[in-house]
Amino acid sequence: MSGYTPGEQPEAPGLIKLNTNENPYPPSPRVQEAVASLGEERLRLYPSPGAGPLRRKAADVYGRSPANILIGNGSDDLLAICMRVAVDEGATVAYPVPTYSLYPTLTDIARARAVEIPSSDGDETLADRLVAAEAALTFVCSPNPPKGSLVAADVIAGVAEGSAGLVVADEAYGDFADLNTLDLLDEHPNLVVVRSLSKSFSLAGLRLGLAFASEQLIHEMYKVKDSYNVSSVAIAAGVAALDDLGWMQANVARIRSTRDKCVSRLRRSGYEIPDSHANFFWLEHPGRPGEELYGHLRSEGILVRYFDTPELRGGIRVTVGTDSEMSALQEALAPLAPR
Ligand SMILES: Cc1ncc(COP(=O)(O)O)c(C=O)c1O
């Protein structure tokens, strides 16, 4: 197997980093305070195995019971747990493509078979085609990388309704869109909704994710997680982050506004950019391949994401940074502008 290829994390400072969908703003100051005031006792002892304090806090904030929530070491941990709980060797895993490039790797690790369903924005047959795969696990990511398109809640409900297997709604970027899939959980005991604190809450370095599902499913997922999968530092920081939702929401609003301004300027100069509901967007130039745009931006000190696959060679994925970082991007792209 080839393994997952993460976006570059350069050791040297100085690049404008728009390649791995991190938040350009710091997390709530309450997070720093919570981490700083963690007593040595909390470091000496093992953490709560189920991240109890954070589970209870998340239950409070999202209006569910702690028994419906599992905390992960990043949402990647939760996606791996979903695989472990539902996918045996030789089983089928289905997902629309293009999408998050970790799903094929998780499928390879499980020695399972991937059924990739080509899909584009507004695809009305998507639910039926996913159900027809009869997969042990189906991933549906919304907003979906690399373009930021949404999969409607009724499509996710349709997949969950028609599938005997597990359906995982990956909502790592959910806070940047107005989603209501948590409401589907009551009717669909085979649905897991996975959220991340890496993007909207600015905590990618800390590694925290939340899974929401029926009590029975969370119970099964709990059995196959690592014994202490979330550290005491992460638990304390996560509680503080969820205690300050307003901070996260203000940053999300800033990022959405920066995105919309930047996208409309770049479109006016001829770049092709589909609507995005996330903290990144997809950019194509009608006459230049993605690799050239990537190389040009890199030479200007700006790092974006280029995927060397037949479907994605035509463009680049750009993370939305601060206003000034996006001005630098626009300036760097101006000499190549199609008009
Ligand atoms: C769609 C999607 N899901 C999950 C993740 C993993 O996020 P986390 O940092 O919570 O593991 C990412 C990270 O880029 C992502 O793009």
The ligand as an ORCA input file, in Angstrom:
! r2SCAN-3c Opt
* xyz 0 1
  C     -12.429     15.743      5.395
  C     -11.493     15.626      6.538
  N     -11.823     14.809      7.542
  C     -11.012     14.660      8.606
  C      -9.814     15.353      8.670
  C      -8.919     15.088      9.851
  O      -8.962     16.103     10.741
  P      -8.360     15.930     12.205
  O      -7.304     16.979     12.299
  O      -9.524     16.195     13.122
  O      -7.836     14.554     12.344
  C      -9.428     16.201      7.643
  C      -8.147     16.908      7.724
  O      -7.689     17.571      6.849
  C     -10.294     16.345      6.545
  O      -9.968     17.127      5.517
*
